[in-house]
Amino acid sequence: MRILKIMLSFLIVVFLVFPQTLLAQEEWTPLFDGETLNGWTQKGGDAPYTVEDGAIVGETIPNNDNSFLTTDKTYGDFILEFEVWVNPHINSGVQIRSLSKESYRDGRVHGYQVELDPSDRAWTGGIYDEARRGWLYPITQSEKSQSAFRNGQWNKVRVEAIGSTINTWVNGVQCARLVDDMTAEGFIALQVHFPWQDQMVGGKVKWRDIRILTENLEAHRTTPDPQVPEISYLKNELTELEKRRGWRLLWDGKTSDGWRGAKLDHFPESGWEIEDGVLTVQETDGGEATGPGDIVTRNQFSDFELELEFKITEGANSGIKYFVDPGLNQGPGSAIGTEFQILDDENHPDANQGVAGNRQVGSLYDLIAAENLSAPSRSKPFNGVGRWNKARIVSKDGHVEHWLNNQKVVEYDRFSQMFAALVAYSKYEKWEGFGRWPQGHLLLQDHGNEVSFRSIKVREL
């Protein structure tokens, strides 16, 4: 009886001290049995997938499309863990909540991809939207996240996809903190990327210990790292974290509240359309403020962070201006202020004006040309005509940054001698103190072309 009481007491202590650990062991489901590819189906390219030493091994082959080994089951909310080893010369990823439908590009696999990037760019753990929207969460704002992946070694990856949130960890370091509600359920897939360089042919990527949790997720959820920024694609809606950190919507998605014409005391009566949560300046004659005119915020801002999405039509020109003084130019043309340029670089003639591309998309118009500062070896991250692009402008103590699709493209000090010299040799030289005013309005430009905006939000710093 004494022995029985001791054993019972021991079991009670174990369950009290380690309840979540025991529960976790019972609830995890392996997606790979360590010996066969049962439960998986290949889609896309023809890269071979084999099982070697308890791991799934994919290998790049020449003249081949992206290949995907997909789970036969689909998953909505889950926590996924796996270990991965990647040849340092290739690129790979793991698809989650992904789809393959004949109605979409003849069955092309598309959806969220957890990036595996052994290159110097170091974006492992970021979220790429395969064959759909491109980069949603590049690893550009957290140095410790960029250093989490260990090249040439096995790495442990954790993915928590719960509701509209997708969070990732690599070797215990959080990398992505994404909010997006486009796709709620889909398969998981192991990607072998097509080799775009000869040195990539024959490269291998290996996965092992792949397991998933689909029940009791809140009990196993990891507390997010507050230093890892949240990136949200919710339309005209703030997340709870954004609200706590001081963000507010500058446009409610329904009315013109908070905005007026730059040269009016009211919102333009026509020419700016509000429909289905999108604010659109309609096509006129391609002239600068010759249609309904620019619109500006009723409030002024000094130190701030502004974020919005924009979509342009072919050949379109527009801009997002800040530190705007609407009273300076009451004649023809746009109101005066520093400008995040919006432009179809391929089809608008203004792309070839100015100096060294300083009138192209993302640039500080007529002053500083946009270039990819987050990944200098890569091109400027513009998603293209007819697709939504995310713009972000940060102004703090004179330091200003332009971000295009979550990648930095312009950086300057508006109180520096260099900035003053740029202004002195630009079209703005006649406006005393241009770009250095203590505060100003925010502006969306009418340049006579159809351009749309949504999810306009700001926080004061």
C-alpha positions as CSV (number, residue, x, y, z in Angstrom):
1,M,0.0,0.0,0.0
2,R,2.9,2.4,0.9
3,I,4.5,1.7,-2.5
4,L,1.2,2.4,-4.3
5,K,0.8,5.7,-2.4
6,I,4.3,6.8,-3.4
7,M,3.7,5.9,-7.1
8,L,0.4,7.7,-7.0
9,S,2.0,10.8,-5.4
10,F,4.7,10.7,-8.1
11,L,2.3,10.6,-10.9
12,I,0.3,13.5,-9.5
13,V,3.4,15.6,-9.2
14,V,4.4,14.8,-12.8
15,F,1.0,15.8,-14.2
16,L,1.0,19.0,-12.1
17,V,4.5,20.0,-13.1
18,F,4.6,18.8,-16.7
19,P,1.0,18.8,-17.9
20,Q,1.6,20.7,-21.2
21,T,4.6,18.6,-22.0
22,L,2.7,15.4,-21.6
23,L,-0.3,16.8,-23.5
24,A,1.9,18.0,-26.3
25,Q,3.5,14.6,-26.8
26,E,0.0,13.1,-27.1
27,E,-1.4,15.6,-29.6
28,W,1.4,16.0,-32.1
29,T,0.8,14.1,-35.4
30,P,3.8,13.1,-37.6
31,L,3.5,14.0,-41.3
32,F,6.4,11.8,-42.3
33,D,6.9,8.2,-41.1
34,G,10.6,8.3,-41.6
35,E,10.6,5.6,-44.3
36,T,8.1,6.3,-47.1
37,L,6.4,9.2,-48.9
38,N,3.0,7.9,-47.9
39,G,0.5,10.8,-47.5
40,W,2.4,13.0,-49.9
41,T,1.8,13.8,-53.6
42,Q,4.1,15.6,-56.0
43,K,2.9,18.6,-58.0
44,G,4.5,21.1,-60.4
45,G,8.0,20.1,-61.5
46,D,9.8,16.8,-61.7
47,A,12.6,17.2,-59.1
48,P,13.1,13.8,-57.4
49,Y,12.0,13.3,-53.8
50,T,13.5,10.3,-52.0
51,V,13.9,9.1,-48.4
52,E,17.4,8.8,-47.0
53,D,18.4,8.1,-43.4
54,G,15.0,9.1,-42.1
55,A,14.8,12.3,-44.1
56,I,12.9,13.4,-47.2
57,V,15.4,14.6,-49.7
58,G,14.7,16.8,-52.7
59,E,17.2,17.5,-55.4
60,T,17.4,20.2,-58.1
61,I,17.6,19.1,-61.7
62,P,18.2,21.3,-64.8
63,N,15.5,22.8,-67.0
64,N,12.8,22.2,-64.4
65,D,9.9,24.2,-62.8
66,N,9.4,24.6,-59.0
67,S,8.5,21.2,-57.6
68,F,6.3,20.6,-54.6
69,L,5.7,17.5,-52.4
70,T,2.3,18.2,-51.0
71,T,0.4,16.6,-48.1
72,D,-2.7,14.8,-49.2
73,K,-4.6,16.4,-46.3
74,T,-5.3,20.1,-45.9
75,Y,-4.9,22.1,-42.7
76,G,-6.4,25.4,-41.4
77,D,-5.2,26.4,-37.9
78,F,-2.1,24.5,-36.8
79,I,1.4,24.5,-35.3
80,L,4.0,22.9,-37.6
81,E,7.5,21.9,-36.7
82,F,10.3,20.4,-38.8
83,E,14.0,20.2,-39.2
84,V,15.7,21.2,-42.4
85,W,19.1,21.2,-44.0
86,V,19.7,23.2,-47.2
87,N,22.5,23.2,-49.6
88,P,24.0,26.7,-49.4
89,H,23.8,27.2,-53.2
90,I,20.1,26.7,-53.5
91,N,16.8,28.2,-52.3
92,S,13.8,26.4,-50.9
93,G,10.7,26.7,-48.8
94,V,7.8,25.0,-47.1
95,Q,4.3,25.9,-48.4
96,I,1.5,26.3,-45.8
97,R,-2.3,26.8,-46.4
98,S,-1.5,26.4,-50.1
99,L,-3.7,25.5,-53.0
100,S,-3.6,23.9,-56.5
101,K,-6.7,24.5,-58.6
102,E,-7.2,24.0,-62.4
103,S,-8.9,27.4,-62.4
104,Y,-5.8,29.1,-61.2
105,R,-2.9,29.0,-63.7
106,D,-3.6,25.4,-64.7
107,G,-3.1,24.0,-61.2
108,R,0.0,26.0,-60.3
109,V,0.8,25.6,-56.6
110,H,0.2,28.9,-54.8
111,G,0.0,30.3,-51.3
112,Y,2.1,31.1,-48.3
113,Q,5.6,29.9,-48.2
114,V,8.0,29.8,-45.3
115,E,11.3,30.9,-46.9
116,L,14.5,28.8,-46.6
117,D,17.2,31.2,-47.8
118,P,20.9,30.2,-47.2
119,S,22.1,33.2,-49.3
120,D,23.7,36.4,-47.9
121,R,20.2,38.0,-48.0
122,A,19.3,35.7,-45.0
123,W,15.5,35.8,-45.2
124,T,14.9,32.3,-43.8
125,G,11.7,32.3,-41.9
126,G,10.1,35.1,-44.0
127,I,6.8,34.7,-45.7
128,Y,6.6,34.7,-49.5
129,D,3.3,34.3,-51.3
130,E,4.2,31.8,-54.0
131,A,2.8,32.4,-57.5
132,R,0.4,35.1,-56.1
133,R,1.5,38.3,-54.4
134,G,5.2,37.9,-53.8
135,W,6.9,38.9,-50.6
136,L,4.6,39.5,-47.7
137,Y,7.1,39.4,-44.9
138,P,10.8,39.8,-46.0
139,I,13.2,39.7,-43.1
140,T,14.3,43.3,-43.3
141,Q,13.6,44.8,-39.9
142,S,15.2,42.4,-37.4
143,E,18.9,41.7,-37.5
144,K,18.7,38.8,-35.0
145,S,16.1,37.2,-37.2
146,Q,18.4,37.3,-40.2
147,S,21.1,35.5,-38.2
148,A,18.9,32.7,-36.8
149,F,19.5,30.3,-39.7
150,R,22.7,28.2,-39.5
151,N,24.1,27.4,-42.9
152,G,25.3,23.8,-43.6
153,Q,23.5,22.5,-40.4
154,W,20.2,21.1,-39.4
155,N,17.8,23.9,-38.4
156,K,14.6,23.6,-36.5
157,V,11.6,25.6,-37.8
158,R,8.3,26.3,-36.0
159,V,5.2,27.8,-37.8
160,E,2.1,28.9,-35.9
161,A,-0.8,29.6,-38.3
162,I,-3.8,30.5,-36.1
163,G,-6.6,32.6,-37.5
164,S,-5.2,35.4,-39.6
165,T,-1.8,35.3,-37.9
166,I,1.3,33.4,-39.2
167,N,4.3,33.5,-36.9
168,T,7.6,31.7,-37.6
169,W,10.7,30.8,-35.5
170,V,14.0,29.4,-36.7
171,N,16.2,27.8,-34.0
172,G,14.0,29.4,-31.4
173,V,14.4,33.0,-32.8
174,Q,11.2,34.6,-34.1
175,C,11.5,35.6,-37.7
176,A,8.0,36.5,-39.1
177,R,4.9,38.0,-37.5
178,L,2.4,38.3,-40.3
179,V,-1.3,39.1,-40.3
180,D,-3.2,38.2,-43.4
181,D,-6.6,36.7,-44.1
182,M,-6.5,35.8,-47.8
183,T,-6.3,32.0,-47.3
184,A,-7.5,30.1,-44.3
185,E,-6.8,26.5,-45.3
186,G,-4.7,24.4,-47.6
187,F,-2.0,21.8,-47.9
188,I,1.6,21.8,-46.7
189,A,4.3,21.3,-49.3
190,L,8.1,20.8,-49.5
191,Q,9.6,22.9,-52.3
192,V,12.5,22.2,-54.5
193,H,13.2,25.5,-56.3
194,F,14.1,25.6,-60.0
195,P,17.8,26.1,-60.5
196,W,18.4,29.5,-62.2
197,Q,22.2,29.1,-62.0
198,D,24.4,26.1,-63.0
199,Q,25.9,25.8,-59.5
200,M,22.4,25.1,-58.2
201,V,21.9,21.9,-60.2
202,G,22.3,18.9,-58.0
203,G,21.7,20.8,-54.8
204,K,19.8,19.0,-52.1
205,V,17.4,20.0,-49.4
206,K,16.4,17.7,-46.5
207,W,13.5,17.6,-44.1
208,R,13.0,15.4,-41.1
209,D,10.9,15.2,-37.9
210,I,7.9,16.8,-39.6
211,R,5.0,17.0,-37.2
212,I,1.8,19.0,-36.8
213,L,-0.5,20.1,-34.0
214,T,-4.2,20.9,-34.8
215,E,-5.9,20.8,-31.4
216,N,-5.6,22.9,-28.2
217,L,-3.4,25.4,-30.1
218,E,-3.8,28.2,-27.6
219,A,-2.2,26.2,-24.9
220,H,0.9,25.6,-27.1
221,R,1.1,29.1,-28.6
222,T,4.4,30.9,-28.3
223,T,4.5,34.4,-26.9
224,P,5.6,36.7,-29.8
225,D,8.9,38.6,-29.6
226,P,7.9,42.3,-29.1
227,Q,11.1,43.3,-31.0
228,V,9.9,41.5,-34.2
229,P,7.6,43.9,-36.1
230,E,4.1,42.8,-37.0
231,I,3.1,43.3,-40.7
232,S,-0.6,43.3,-41.4
233,Y,-2.5,43.1,-44.7
234,L,-5.9,43.4,-43.2
235,K,-8.0,45.8,-45.4
236,N,-8.9,49.1,-43.7
237,E,-8.6,47.4,-40.3
238,L,-6.2,47.6,-37.4
239,T,-4.9,44.7,-35.4
240,E,-5.0,44.7,-31.6
241,L,-1.3,45.2,-31.5
242,E,-1.4,48.2,-33.9
243,K,-4.0,49.8,-31.7
244,R,-1.9,49.3,-28.6
245,R,1.1,50.8,-30.3
246,G,-0.7,53.9,-31.3
247,W,-1.8,53.3,-34.9
248,R,-5.0,54.8,-36.2
249,L,-6.8,54.6,-39.5
250,L,-6.4,57.8,-41.6
251,W,-9.2,56.6,-43.9
252,D,-12.1,54.6,-42.6
253,G,-12.8,52.8,-45.9
254,K,-16.2,54.3,-46.3
255,T,-16.3,58.1,-46.0
256,S,-14.2,61.1,-46.7
257,D,-13.9,61.9,-43.0
258,G,-10.5,63.5,-42.1
259,W,-9.7,64.6,-45.7
260,R,-10.3,67.6,-47.8
261,G,-9.2,69.0,-51.2
262,A,-5.7,70.5,-51.0
263,K,-7.1,73.8,-52.3
264,L,-10.6,73.4,-50.9
265,D,-12.2,73.5,-47.5
266,H,-14.2,70.3,-48.3
267,F,-13.6,67.0,-50.0
268,P,-13.9,67.1,-53.9
269,E,-17.5,66.6,-55.0
270,S,-16.4,64.3,-57.8
271,G,-13.3,62.6,-59.2
272,W,-12.4,60.7,-56.1
273,E,-14.4,57.5,-55.8
274,I,-15.0,55.4,-52.7
275,E,-16.2,51.9,-53.4
276,D,-15.7,48.5,-51.8
277,G,-13.1,49.8,-49.3
278,V,-11.0,51.4,-52.0
279,L,-10.3,55.1,-52.6
280,T,-9.6,55.9,-56.3
281,V,-8.7,59.0,-58.1
282,Q,-10.3,58.7,-61.5
283,E,-8.7,59.1,-64.9
284,T,-8.8,62.6,-66.4
285,D,-6.2,64.2,-68.8
286,G,-2.9,63.1,-67.2
287,G,-2.2,66.6,-65.9
288,E,-1.0,67.5,-62.4
289,A,-4.0,68.3,-60.2
290,T,-6.1,69.3,-63.3
291,G,-8.9,66.9,-62.4
292,P,-10.5,66.7,-59.0
293,G,-7.2,67.8,-57.4
294,D,-5.1,66.5,-54.6
295,I,-6.6,65.6,-51.2
296,V,-4.9,66.2,-47.9
297,T,-5.4,65.2,-44.3
298,R,-7.2,67.8,-42.1
299,N,-4.5,67.2,-39.4
300,Q,-0.8,67.9,-39.7
301,F,2.0,65.6,-38.7
302,S,5.7,65.9,-37.7
303,D,7.3,62.7,-36.4
304,F,5.1,59.9,-37.8
305,E,4.9,56.5,-39.5
306,L,2.5,56.3,-42.4
307,E,1.5,53.1,-44.2
308,L,-0.9,52.4,-47.1
309,E,-1.4,50.2,-50.1
310,F,-1.6,51.6,-53.6
311,K,-2.5,50.2,-57.0
312,I,-1.7,51.9,-60.3
313,T,-3.1,51.5,-63.9
314,E,-0.8,51.2,-66.9
315,G,1.2,54.4,-67.5
316,A,-0.1,56.0,-64.3
317,N,1.6,58.8,-62.2
318,S,0.7,59.8,-58.7
319,G,2.4,60.3,-55.3
320,I,2.2,60.4,-51.5
321,K,3.3,63.7,-50.2
322,Y,4.3,64.7,-46.6
323,F,5.3,67.9,-44.9
324,V,2.8,69.6,-47.2
325,D,1.9,73.2,-47.0
326,P,-1.3,73.6,-49.1
327,G,-1.2,77.4,-48.9
328,L,2.1,77.8,-50.8
329,N,0.8,77.0,-54.3
330,Q,-2.8,78.2,-54.9
331,G,-2.2,78.3,-58.7
332,P,-2.0,75.4,-61.2
333,G,-0.3,72.2,-60.2
334,S,0.1,70.1,-57.1
335,A,0.5,71.3,-53.5
336,I,4.0,71.6,-52.3
337,G,5.7,68.9,-50.1
338,T,8.2,66.1,-50.1
339,E,7.0,63.1,-52.2
340,F,7.0,59.3,-52.3
341,Q,6.7,58.9,-56.0
342,I,4.1,56.5,-57.4
343,L,4.8,55.7,-61.1
344,D,4.6,53.1,-63.8
345,D,8.4,53.2,-64.5
346,E,7.9,51.0,-67.7
347,N,5.3,53.2,-69.4
348,H,5.4,56.7,-68.1
349,P,7.9,59.2,-69.6
350,D,8.6,60.8,-66.3
351,A,10.6,57.7,-65.3
352,N,13.4,58.9,-67.7
353,Q,13.3,62.5,-66.4
354,G,15.2,64.0,-63.5
355,V,18.5,62.6,-62.4
356,A,19.5,58.9,-62.2
357,G,16.0,57.6,-61.7
358,N,14.9,60.1,-59.0
359,R,11.4,60.3,-60.5
360,Q,10.7,56.6,-60.4
361,V,8.5,54.6,-58.1
362,G,9.5,54.8,-54.4
363,S,11.9,57.7,-54.9
364,L,12.0,60.9,-53.0
365,Y,10.6,62.7,-56.1
366,D,13.2,64.7,-58.0
367,L,15.7,64.4,-55.2
368,I,16.8,60.8,-54.3
369,A,16.4,57.7,-56.5
370,A,14.9,54.6,-54.9
371,E,17.0,51.5,-54.8
372,N,16.8,48.3,-52.7
373,L,18.7,49.2,-49.5
374,S,17.4,46.1,-47.7
375,A,18.8,43.6,-50.2
376,P,21.3,45.6,-52.3
377,S,21.9,42.8,-54.7
378,R,18.2,42.6,-55.6
379,S,16.1,44.8,-57.8
380,K,13.6,47.4,-56.5
381,P,10.6,45.5,-55.0
382,F,7.7,46.8,-57.1
383,N,4.8,44.3,-57.5
384,G,3.7,45.7,-60.8
385,V,0.8,47.5,-62.5
386,G,-2.6,46.3,-61.5
387,R,-1.4,44.8,-58.2
388,W,-1.4,46.2,-54.7
389,N,1.9,47.6,-53.4
390,K,2.6,48.7,-49.8
391,A,4.2,52.1,-49.2
392,R,5.6,53.1,-45.8
393,I,7.1,56.4,-44.8
394,V,8.9,57.0,-41.5
395,S,9.9,60.4,-40.2
396,K,11.6,60.7,-36.8
397,D,13.8,63.6,-35.6
398,G,14.7,64.5,-39.2
399,H,15.5,61.0,-40.3
400,V,13.2,59.9,-43.1
401,E,12.8,56.5,-44.8
402,H,10.8,55.2,-47.7
403,W,9.8,51.6,-47.8
404,L,8.3,49.8,-50.7
405,N,6.7,46.4,-50.1
406,N,8.5,46.2,-46.7
407,Q,11.9,46.8,-48.2
408,K,13.8,50.1,-47.6
409,V,14.4,52.1,-50.8
410,V,15.2,55.6,-49.6
411,E,16.9,57.0,-46.5
412,Y,17.9,60.6,-45.8
413,D,18.2,63.3,-43.1
414,R,16.0,66.3,-44.0
415,F,18.1,68.6,-41.9
416,S,21.5,67.6,-43.5
417,Q,23.6,69.7,-45.8
418,M,23.3,67.0,-48.4
419,F,19.5,67.3,-48.4
420,A,19.8,71.1,-48.7
421,A,22.1,70.8,-51.7
422,L,19.7,68.4,-53.4
423,V,16.9,70.8,-52.9
424,A,19.0,73.7,-54.2
425,Y,19.4,72.0,-57.6
426,S,15.8,70.8,-57.9
427,K,12.4,72.2,-58.9
428,Y,11.8,72.9,-55.2
429,E,14.7,75.4,-54.7
430,K,12.3,78.4,-54.7
431,W,10.3,77.2,-51.7
432,E,12.2,78.4,-48.6
433,G,12.6,75.7,-46.0
434,F,11.2,73.0,-48.3
435,G,11.2,69.6,-46.6
436,R,12.3,71.1,-43.3
437,W,9.1,72.5,-42.0
438,P,8.3,71.3,-38.5
439,Q,5.0,69.8,-39.6
440,G,2.7,69.4,-42.5
441,H,-0.3,67.7,-44.1
442,L,-0.2,64.3,-45.8
443,L,-1.4,64.2,-49.4
444,L,-2.6,61.8,-52.0
445,Q,-2.0,63.2,-55.5
446,D,-4.2,63.6,-58.5
447,H,-2.0,63.4,-61.6
448,G,-4.8,62.7,-64.1
449,N,-4.4,58.9,-64.0
450,E,-6.4,56.3,-62.2
451,V,-4.7,55.2,-59.0
452,S,-6.3,53.4,-56.0
453,F,-5.5,53.5,-52.3
454,R,-6.6,51.5,-49.2
455,S,-5.5,50.6,-45.6
456,I,-4.2,54.1,-44.9
457,K,-3.0,54.2,-41.3
458,V,-0.6,56.4,-39.3
459,R,0.9,56.6,-35.8
460,E,2.7,59.6,-34.4
461,L,6.2,59.0,-33.0
